[in-house]
Amino acid sequence: MKVAFVGGGVMGEVILSAVLDKGLASPQDVSVSDVSEARRHYLEQKYAVAALGDNRQVVGRGDIVVMAIKPQNLVEVMAELDGQIKSAQLVISIIAGARIATLSNGLNHRRIVRVMPNTPARIGEGMAVWTATDEVTEQQRGQVGAILSAMGKELYVDDEKYIDMATAVSGSGPAYVFLFVEALVEAAESIGLPQDMARKLVLQTLIGSGHFLQKSDKQPSELRRMVTSPGGTTAEALAQFEKGQFTELVKRAVEAAYKRARELGS
């Protein structure tokens, strides 16, 4: 496949790297555009791909066009590319908040896939949720699945409304996890554990618990009860979480992220 990247930012580079590492495309079949000459030089040197300063020129070089620009640049770039994309080309957008209707109207194009990836894709452990217009062919859907699977797990949804919901859960979710790790490490240090020991304990506990949950046939609530003895240390800690309305706080956080995702697309 020939892939053209409009925008050479971090997540665009993650996809580019995955496409090359998994052999889905050769360097000579990949093109990237970026306004920064230094960034173009970096991408050329690291991946041996063509890096250009002209979005229109890059778009003409791919069967698949990956829109990886910042949301604030979308209107300008769509005006630049309006009518430049051939009807048979596939557009994949990873632009946060950009709705399919907005992209379709702005680009004057119908074969569009909208994707919400997340940052663990950088190490092949990502979660990407995506949807597609009716005009996207089965072959193109297969290509999208292959690209996203190269970065971790992928989930197709038949209604675009789920993309904003996924944004609030899996898209923003890594930040929630990182925040909890920060807090747990700080708490460990506050009771006297050295920083390096606290970090090691927290990270392995998090990773091990995640893998255990993934491989178990039990619900999270059941696993939680399994490690919570009445009157024990875990029960005492969980009581404090409940006192602080931890579950409700998480709900409010996700709802706020979802609301903001919808606002970005309005």
HELIX and SHEET records of a PDB file:
HELIX    1   1 VAL A   10  ASP A   21  1                                  12    
HELIX    2   2 PRO A   27  ASP A   29  5                                   3    
HELIX    3   3 GLU A   37  TYR A   47  1                                  11    
HELIX    4   4 ASN A   55  VAL A   59  1                                   5    
HELIX    5   5 PRO A   71  ASN A   73  5                                   3    
HELIX    6   6 LEU A   74  LEU A   81  1                                   8    
HELIX    7   7 ILE A  100  LEU A  107  1                                   8    
HELIX    8   8 THR A  119  ILE A  123  5                                   5    
HELIX    9   9 GLU A  138  SER A  149  1                                  12    
HELIX   10  10 LYS A  161  ALA A  166  1                                   6    
HELIX   11  11 THR A  167  GLY A  171  3                                   5    
HELIX   12  12 GLY A  173  SER A  190  1                                  18    
HELIX   13  13 GLN A  195  LYS A  215  1                                  21    
HELIX   14  14 PRO A  220  MET A  226  1                                   7    
HELIX   15  15 THR A  233  LYS A  243  1                                  11    
HELIX   16  16 PHE A  246  LEU A  264  1                                  19    
SHEET    1   A 8 ALA A  50  LEU A  52  0                                        
SHEET    2   A 8 VAL A  30  SER A  33  1                                        
SHEET    3   A 8 VAL A   3  VAL A   6  1                                        
SHEET    4   A 8 ILE A  64  MET A  67  1                                        
SHEET    5   A 8 LEU A  90  SER A  93  1                                        
SHEET    6   A 8 ILE A 112  MET A 116  1                                        
SHEET    7   A 8 GLY A 126  ALA A 132 -1                                        
SHEET    8   A 8 GLY A 152  TYR A 156  1                                        
END                                                                             
